[in-house]
Amino acid sequence: MKDQDQIKEMVKQQYAAIALQDKDQNQSSCCGSGCCSTEVYTIMSDDYTQLEGYNADADLGLGCGLPTQFAKIKKGDVVVDLGSGAGNDCFVARAETGETGKVIGIDFTPAMISKARENAEKLGLHNVEFRLGDIESIPMTSNMADVVVSNCVLNLVPDKNAAFKEVFRILKPGGHFSISDVVLEGQLPDAIKNAAEMYAGCVAGALQKEIYLEIIQLNGFEHITLQKEKPIVIPDDILQNYLSAEEIAQYKQSGTGIYSITVFGEKPVSENAPCCAPGCCS
C-alpha cells in the first residue's frame, strides 16, 4: 500500500472526481470509488430522504449510515461534520440545531467544499459553513463543538488515532460524537487491501472493529455505544476486479465480515478525565 501522503492524495483526487458525478454513478460503485458494478447497487448508504433538512443536490450516496439521526442534536448546538462532502449531513444537522445553532463542515477536497457552499447558498442557510481542512488537523479551536458527526469518512484517514484525538480536542467537555464508519471482522484478501480504488471505496482502509473501538477508548471518550450495526456485502462483479473466482469463493468462506457501524462517545466533563492517549498525561 502507498504511504500516508500518497493515500491522502489518491483519496483527494478520487473524491474531487466524485464531486462532479451524479448520485447514480456514485451508488453503482463501492462508496463512490469508481469500481463500477454492472447493476446499480446502494452498497453502503442508508436512505436520508425522510429526514428533515435532506437535500437531494447534496446527497451523493457516499455514506454508510445516518449519524445525524443518532447524534442527539439540540436546538442551538454547534455541530461539526467531518468529511462533509456536498453538505448533506450538515443540512440535516441544521434542521436539528435550528437558526440559533451553527453547523461547520470540514472537507479536504476543494471541489467538495465548492459544491457544498453552492448548495448552502441555494438553501439560504447562513449558519452553515464549510472549511477546507484535514481531519488529522481540524481547522478549529479547542472545546468548540457540542456534537461531531461523520459519515463513512474516518476509515479513509491514514492516522485514525490522530483523527479521534482531534475529535476529542474540538468537542466541549460533555460534548459527544456520533460517527458512522466501516470496520472489519477478519482479514481482507491482500488484493483488496492493496487496491487504491478499494481504499477510496472505504473498504481497504477499514480497521478491525475491536481496534477501532479501542482507539476511541484510548483517546479518553466515555459511554462508548454502538448505536447501529449492519453488514456490508460487496457484489461479485466488484470483487472479480481484484480476485479470481477461486479467491472469491475462499473469501466468502473465510468468515470475514465488513460492517457499517454507528458509534457514540462522550468527552468527559471532569478535568480529571482519562488521558486522551498513551503518553499525553503530564
C-alpha positions, 0 to 999 in steps of 0.5 A, spaced: 500 500 500 502 507 498 504 511 504 500 516 508 501 522 503 500 518 497 493 515 500 491 522 502 492 524 495 489 518 491 483 519 496 483 527 494 483 526 487 478 520 487 473 524 491 474 531 487 472 526 481 466 524 485 464 531 486 462 532 479 458 525 478 451 524 479 448 520 485 447 514 480 454 513 478 456 514 485 451 508 488 453 503 482 460 503 485 463 501 492 462 508 496 463 512 490 470 509 488 469 508 481 469 500 481 463 500 477 458 494 478 454 492 472 447 493 476 446 499 480 447 497 487 446 502 494 452 498 497 453 502 503 448 508 504 442 508 508 436 512 505 436 520 508 430 522 504 425 522 510 429 526 514 428 533 515 433 538 512 435 532 506 437 535 500 437 531 494 443 536 490 447 534 496 446 527 497 451 523 493 450 516 496 457 516 499 455 514 506 454 508 510 449 510 515 445 516 518 449 519 524 445 525 524 439 521 526 443 518 532 447 524 534 442 527 539 442 534 536 439 540 540 436 546 538 442 551 538 448 546 538 454 547 534 455 541 530 461 539 526 461 534 520 467 531 518 468 529 511 462 533 509 462 532 502 456 536 498 453 538 505 448 533 506 449 531 513 450 538 515 443 540 512 440 535 516 444 537 522 441 544 521 434 542 521 436 539 528 440 545 531 435 550 528 437 558 526 440 559 533 445 553 532 451 553 527 453 547 523 461 547 520 463 542 515 470 540 514 472 537 507 479 536 504 477 536 497 476 543 494 471 541 489 467 538 495 467 544 499 465 548 492 459 544 491 457 544 498 457 552 499 453 552 492 448 548 495 448 552 502 447 558 498 441 555 494 438 553 501 439 560 504 442 557 510 447 562 513 449 558 519 452 553 515 459 553 513 464 549 510 472 549 511 477 546 507 481 542 512 484 535 514 481 531 519 488 529 522 488 537 523 481 540 524 481 547 522 478 549 529 479 551 536 479 547 542 472 545 546 468 548 540 463 543 538 457 540 542 456 534 537 461 531 531 458 527 526 461 523 520 459 519 515 463 513 512 469 518 512 474 516 518 476 509 515 479 513 509 484 517 514 491 514 514 492 516 522 485 514 525 488 515 532 490 522 530 483 523 527 479 521 534 484 525 538 482 531 534 475 529 535 476 529 542 480 536 542 474 540 538 468 537 542 466 541 549 467 537 555 460 533 555 460 534 548 459 527 544 460 524 537 456 520 533 460 517 527 458 512 522 464 508 519 466 501 516 470 496 520 472 489 519 471 482 522 477 478 519 482 479 514 481 482 507 484 478 501 491 482 500 488 484 493 483 488 496 487 491 501 492 493 496 487 496 491 487 504 491 480 504 488 478 499 494 481 504 499 477 510 496 471 505 496 472 505 504 473 498 504 481 497 504 482 502 509 477 499 514 480 497 521 478 491 525 472 493 529 475 491 536 481 496 534 477 501 532 473 501 538 479 501 542 482 507 539 476 511 541 477 508 548 484 510 548 483 517 546 479 518 553 471 518 550 466 515 555 459 511 554 462 508 548 455 505 544 454 502 538 448 505 536 447 501 529 450 495 526 449 492 519 453 488 514 456 490 508 456 485 502 460 487 496 457 484 489 461 479 485 462 483 479 466 488 484 470 483 487 472 479 480 476 486 479 481 484 484 480 476 485 479 470 481 473 466 482 477 461 486 479 467 491 472 469 491 469 463 493 475 462 499 473 469 501 466 468 502 468 462 506 473 465 510 468 468 515 470 475 514 465 480 515 465 488 513 460 492 517 457 499 517 457 501 524 454 507 528 458 509 534 457 514 540 462 517 545 462 522 550 468 527 552 468 527 559 466 533 563 471 532 569 478 535 568 480 529 571 478 525 565 482 519 562 488 521 558 486 522 551 492 517 549 498 513 551 503 518 553 499 525 553 498 525 561 503 530 564 
